[in-house]
Amino acid sequence: MPDLYGAIDLGGTNVRAIVAGLDGKISGDDRRPSRASDGLDATIEALLASLDQACSEAGVEAGGLRGLGVATPGWVDTERGVVPAAPQLIGWRDVPLVEMLQERLGITALLENDANAAALGENAFGAGRGTRHMLYITVSTGVGAGIIADGRLYGGAKGSAGEIGHTIVDPSGPRCGCGNNGCLESLSSGTAIARRAAEAADRGDSAVLAGIREREGRLGARLVADAARQGDAASIAIYEEAGRFLGIALANAVNLLSPEAIILGGGVMQAKDLFLPRAEETMRDLALDEPLKYMRLAEAELGDRAGVMGMIARLGQQAG
């Protein structure tokens, strides 16, 4: 049997575990609720149960894996293997996750931020294959990024590089959860799109959005996209503006990093027809010609497998 490795992508809603070789061939795969709202112990048990199921499918015991990689949301201390805090994971504060897993499983484990893991996955197995300088951006509930520089993940001085969601694209814009005004996340994320739609409904700018909110009890980014595709002017404008601010951030990234590729992923990309053309147009208007010549903009290929595949790639780097 070839050497097999485990990879886990832990989120606030779901946990996914796979068992795979370093070539990316998956032998076992499991996805289940992460039970994040039930606290740390429940989430750890869900994580381990998911890994056990993936191992069962692959015909291997968890203790027989050659290594385990775990991707989690929020900032992580990769050197110590600690999750200092993760807003999506209830009760997680300075959790020594690597130590906990190594003690439970008896195998070597490592930890990475989920956006960084997705960047590694797309670089090794997805839309960024063959590039040595790449930026991966996820546009979802929030906005995050992972940077590949000269073929390696770039984490900065303490592993916190890539927070493109908290680059300021409009200083007079709305307050972001980080405390600043006009961050990309406060203007182009799924959360921002839903907030703008609620504001439009409150102002009476869109009877369509008001009707959706009354019927559904909420206004999420996907519902706003449905309204836009039905021709609702306010919804179309919301997505257009989200695309414009994303384009400003993309132009800044092109000028700063000169990547070969920028790969866009995340749930909001399901509405790419509504905002991506404006984002690309804005990026090309604002970015410098020289770095733009060598850069391509592409959609992520791996979907919700990006994080786990990235951890397989990360384990491969360690093994090499």
C-alpha positions as CSV (number, residue, x, y, z in Angstrom):
1,M,0.0,0.0,0.0
2,P,1.3,3.5,-0.9
3,D,2.0,6.0,1.9
4,L,-1.2,7.6,3.0
5,Y,-1.7,11.0,4.7
6,G,-4.7,12.5,6.5
7,A,-6.0,16.1,5.9
8,I,-8.8,17.9,7.7
9,D,-10.5,21.2,6.9
10,L,-12.4,22.4,10.0
11,G,-15.0,25.1,9.6
12,G,-17.7,26.7,11.7
13,T,-20.4,24.6,9.9
14,N,-18.7,21.5,8.6
15,V,-15.6,19.4,8.9
16,R,-14.1,17.5,6.0
17,A,-11.5,14.8,6.3
18,I,-9.7,12.9,3.5
19,V,-7.0,10.2,3.3
20,A,-4.8,10.6,0.2
21,G,-1.4,10.0,-1.2
22,L,1.0,12.9,-2.0
23,D,-0.1,12.6,-5.6
24,G,-3.5,13.9,-4.6
25,K,-5.4,10.6,-5.2
26,I,-8.1,10.4,-2.5
27,S,-8.7,7.0,-0.9
28,G,-11.2,8.1,1.8
29,D,-13.4,11.1,2.2
30,D,-15.9,12.2,4.9
31,R,-17.9,15.4,5.5
32,R,-20.1,16.1,8.5
33,P,-21.3,18.9,10.8
34,S,-18.4,20.3,12.9
35,R,-20.7,21.0,15.9
36,A,-18.9,24.3,16.5
37,S,-21.8,25.7,18.5
38,D,-21.4,22.8,21.0
39,G,-18.0,23.9,22.1
40,L,-14.4,22.7,21.8
41,D,-14.8,19.1,23.0
42,A,-17.7,18.4,20.7
43,T,-15.8,19.8,17.7
44,I,-12.7,17.8,18.4
45,E,-14.8,14.6,18.6
46,A,-16.5,15.5,15.3
47,L,-13.0,16.1,13.7
48,L,-11.7,12.7,14.9
49,A,-14.9,10.9,13.9
50,S,-14.6,12.4,10.4
51,L,-11.0,11.3,10.1
52,D,-11.9,7.8,11.4
53,Q,-14.5,7.5,8.7
54,A,-12.1,8.6,5.9
55,C,-9.5,6.1,7.2
56,S,-12.1,3.3,7.2
57,E,-12.9,4.0,3.6
58,A,-9.2,4.0,2.8
59,G,-8.6,0.7,4.7
60,V,-6.1,2.2,7.1
61,E,-6.0,3.0,10.8
62,A,-5.5,6.7,11.8
63,G,-2.4,5.7,13.6
64,G,-1.0,4.2,10.4
65,L,-1.1,7.5,8.5
66,R,2.3,9.0,7.7
67,G,1.1,12.5,8.8
68,L,-1.9,14.7,9.4
69,G,-2.6,18.2,8.3
70,V,-5.4,20.4,9.7
71,A,-6.7,23.7,8.3
72,T,-8.7,25.9,10.6
73,P,-10.2,29.4,10.2
74,G,-8.7,32.5,11.8
75,W,-5.1,33.2,12.6
76,V,-3.1,30.2,13.6
77,D,0.3,29.8,15.2
78,T,1.9,27.3,12.9
79,E,5.2,27.1,14.8
80,R,3.5,26.1,18.0
81,G,0.5,24.3,16.5
82,V,-1.9,26.5,18.4
83,V,-5.2,28.1,17.4
84,P,-5.2,31.4,19.4
85,A,-8.8,32.2,18.5
86,A,-11.3,31.4,15.7
87,P,-14.5,33.4,15.7
88,Q,-16.4,30.6,13.9
89,L,-15.3,28.0,16.6
90,I,-17.1,28.5,19.9
91,G,-14.8,28.3,23.0
92,W,-11.6,28.1,21.0
93,R,-8.9,30.1,22.8
94,D,-5.2,29.2,22.6
95,V,-6.1,25.6,21.7
96,P,-2.9,23.4,21.3
97,L,-4.5,21.5,18.5
98,V,-1.4,19.8,17.1
99,E,-0.4,18.5,20.6
100,M,-3.9,17.3,21.2
101,L,-4.1,15.4,18.0
102,Q,-0.6,13.9,18.2
103,E,-1.4,12.6,21.7
104,R,-4.7,11.1,20.6
105,L,-3.5,9.6,17.3
106,G,0.2,9.0,17.8
107,I,1.2,10.6,14.5
108,T,2.9,13.8,13.4
109,A,0.4,16.6,12.8
110,L,0.7,20.2,11.5
111,L,-1.6,23.2,11.4
112,E,-2.4,25.9,8.8
113,N,-4.9,28.7,8.2
114,D,-7.7,27.6,5.9
115,A,-7.1,30.3,3.3
116,N,-3.4,29.4,3.2
117,A,-4.3,25.7,2.9
118,A,-6.7,26.5,0.0
119,A,-3.9,28.5,-1.8
120,L,-1.6,25.5,-1.5
121,G,-4.3,23.2,-2.8
122,E,-5.1,25.3,-5.9
123,N,-1.3,25.8,-6.5
124,A,-0.5,22.1,-6.3
125,F,-3.7,20.5,-7.7
126,G,-6.0,23.2,-9.1
127,A,-6.2,26.3,-11.1
128,G,-2.7,27.5,-10.1
129,R,-0.8,24.4,-11.2
130,G,2.5,25.3,-12.7
131,T,2.8,28.8,-11.1
132,R,5.4,29.8,-8.6
133,H,3.9,33.2,-7.8
134,M,0.2,33.0,-7.0
135,L,-2.5,34.7,-5.0
136,Y,-5.6,32.8,-3.9
137,I,-8.5,34.9,-2.7
138,T,-11.7,33.5,-1.1
139,V,-14.8,35.7,-1.3
140,S,-17.3,34.2,1.1
141,T,-18.8,35.2,4.5
142,G,-15.5,37.0,4.8
143,V,-12.6,37.7,2.5
144,G,-9.2,36.0,2.9
145,A,-6.2,35.2,0.9
146,G,-3.1,32.9,0.7
147,I,0.1,33.9,-1.0
148,I,2.4,31.6,-2.9
149,A,5.8,33.2,-3.4
150,D,8.6,31.4,-5.4
151,G,6.7,28.1,-4.9
152,R,6.3,28.4,-1.2
153,L,3.5,29.6,1.1
154,Y,4.3,33.1,2.3
155,G,3.2,33.8,5.8
156,G,5.1,37.0,6.7
157,A,6.9,37.5,10.0
158,K,4.4,35.6,12.2
159,G,2.2,33.8,9.7
160,S,-0.5,36.4,9.4
161,A,0.2,37.6,5.9
162,G,-2.6,37.4,3.4
163,E,-5.3,39.4,5.1
164,I,-6.5,41.1,1.9
165,G,-10.0,41.3,3.4
166,H,-8.7,43.9,5.7
167,T,-7.0,46.1,3.2
168,I,-8.8,49.4,3.0
169,V,-10.4,50.1,-0.4
170,D,-12.7,53.0,0.7
171,P,-11.6,55.0,3.8
172,S,-15.1,56.5,4.1
173,G,-16.8,53.1,3.8
174,P,-18.7,51.1,6.5
175,R,-17.1,49.9,9.7
176,C,-15.6,46.4,9.5
177,G,-15.6,43.8,12.2
178,C,-11.8,44.5,12.7
179,G,-12.6,48.1,13.7
180,N,-11.5,49.9,10.6
181,N,-13.6,51.6,8.0
182,G,-13.8,50.5,4.3
183,C,-12.1,47.2,4.4
184,L,-12.6,45.0,1.4
185,E,-14.5,42.5,3.6
186,S,-17.0,45.2,4.7
187,L,-17.7,46.0,1.0
188,S,-17.4,42.8,-1.1
189,S,-18.0,39.8,1.1
190,G,-21.3,37.8,1.2
191,T,-22.0,39.4,4.6
192,A,-21.5,42.9,3.1
193,I,-23.8,42.1,0.1
194,A,-26.5,40.9,2.5
195,R,-26.1,44.0,4.7
196,R,-26.4,46.3,1.7
197,A,-29.5,44.5,0.5
198,A,-31.1,44.9,3.9
199,E,-30.3,48.6,3.8
200,A,-31.9,48.9,0.4
201,A,-35.0,47.1,1.6
202,D,-35.2,49.4,4.6
203,R,-34.9,52.5,2.4
204,G,-37.7,51.3,0.1
205,D,-35.3,51.1,-2.8
206,S,-36.3,47.6,-3.8
207,A,-39.8,46.1,-3.3
208,V,-38.3,42.8,-4.6
209,L,-35.7,42.6,-1.8
210,A,-38.3,43.7,0.8
211,G,-40.6,40.9,-0.4
212,I,-37.8,38.3,-0.3
213,R,-36.9,39.3,3.3
214,E,-40.6,39.1,4.3
215,R,-41.0,35.7,2.7
216,E,-37.6,34.1,3.7
217,G,-37.0,36.0,7.0
218,R,-33.6,37.1,5.9
219,L,-31.5,38.4,3.0
220,G,-28.4,36.4,2.1
221,A,-26.0,36.9,-0.7
222,R,-27.5,34.1,-2.7
223,L,-31.0,35.5,-2.4
224,V,-29.7,38.9,-3.5
225,A,-28.1,37.2,-6.5
226,D,-31.5,35.6,-7.4
227,A,-33.1,39.0,-7.3
228,A,-30.4,40.5,-9.5
229,R,-30.8,37.8,-12.1
230,Q,-34.6,38.6,-12.1
231,G,-33.7,42.2,-13.0
232,D,-33.9,43.9,-9.7
233,A,-32.0,47.2,-10.2
234,A,-30.9,47.6,-6.5
235,S,-29.6,44.0,-6.4
236,I,-27.7,44.5,-9.6
237,A,-26.1,47.7,-8.3
238,I,-25.1,46.0,-5.0
239,Y,-23.2,43.3,-6.9
240,E,-21.7,45.8,-9.3
241,E,-20.3,47.8,-6.4
242,A,-19.0,44.7,-4.7
243,G,-17.2,43.9,-7.9
244,R,-15.7,47.4,-8.2
245,F,-14.2,47.3,-4.7
246,L,-12.9,43.8,-5.3
247,G,-11.3,45.1,-8.5
248,I,-9.5,47.9,-6.5
249,A,-8.1,45.2,-4.2
250,L,-7.1,43.1,-7.1
251,A,-5.2,46.0,-8.8
252,N,-3.4,46.7,-5.6
253,A,-2.4,43.0,-5.3
254,V,-1.2,43.0,-8.9
255,N,1.0,46.1,-8.3
256,L,2.3,44.8,-5.0
257,L,2.9,41.1,-5.7
258,S,3.1,40.8,-9.5
259,P,1.7,37.2,-9.3
260,E,1.5,34.9,-12.3
261,A,-2.1,34.1,-11.3
262,I,-4.8,35.3,-9.0
263,I,-7.3,32.5,-8.2
264,L,-10.7,33.4,-6.9
265,G,-12.7,31.0,-4.8
266,G,-15.4,31.0,-2.1
267,G,-19.2,30.9,-2.0
268,V,-19.8,34.3,-3.5
269,M,-18.1,33.1,-6.7
270,Q,-21.4,31.3,-7.4
271,A,-22.6,34.8,-8.5
272,K,-19.5,35.6,-10.5
273,D,-21.6,36.6,-13.5
274,L,-22.9,39.5,-11.4
275,F,-19.7,41.0,-10.1
276,L,-16.6,39.4,-11.7
277,P,-16.8,41.3,-15.0
278,R,-16.8,44.6,-13.1
279,A,-14.0,43.4,-10.8
280,E,-11.8,42.5,-13.8
281,E,-12.6,45.7,-15.6
282,T,-11.6,47.8,-12.6
283,M,-8.5,45.8,-12.0
284,R,-7.3,46.3,-15.5
285,D,-8.1,50.0,-15.4
286,L,-6.1,50.5,-12.2
287,A,-3.2,48.0,-12.3
288,L,0.1,48.8,-13.8
289,D,0.7,47.5,-17.3
290,E,3.9,45.7,-16.7
291,P,2.8,43.3,-13.9
292,L,-0.6,42.9,-15.5
293,K,1.0,41.5,-18.7
294,Y,2.2,38.4,-16.9
295,M,-0.9,37.8,-14.7
296,R,-4.0,35.8,-15.3
297,L,-7.3,35.9,-13.3
298,A,-8.9,32.5,-12.9
299,E,-11.7,30.7,-11.0
300,A,-10.7,28.2,-8.4
301,E,-11.1,24.5,-9.5
302,L,-11.1,22.5,-6.3
303,G,-14.2,24.0,-4.6
304,D,-14.6,22.7,-1.0
305,R,-11.7,20.3,-1.5
306,A,-9.2,23.1,-1.7
307,G,-8.4,23.1,2.0
308,V,-7.8,19.4,2.4
309,M,-5.9,19.1,-0.8
310,G,-3.7,22.0,0.4
311,M,-2.9,20.2,3.5
312,I,-1.8,17.2,1.5
313,A,0.4,19.5,-0.5
314,R,1.8,20.9,2.8
315,L,2.5,17.5,4.1
316,G,4.3,16.7,0.8
317,Q,6.5,19.8,1.3
318,Q,7.4,18.7,4.8
319,A,8.1,15.1,3.6
320,G,10.3,16.5,0.8
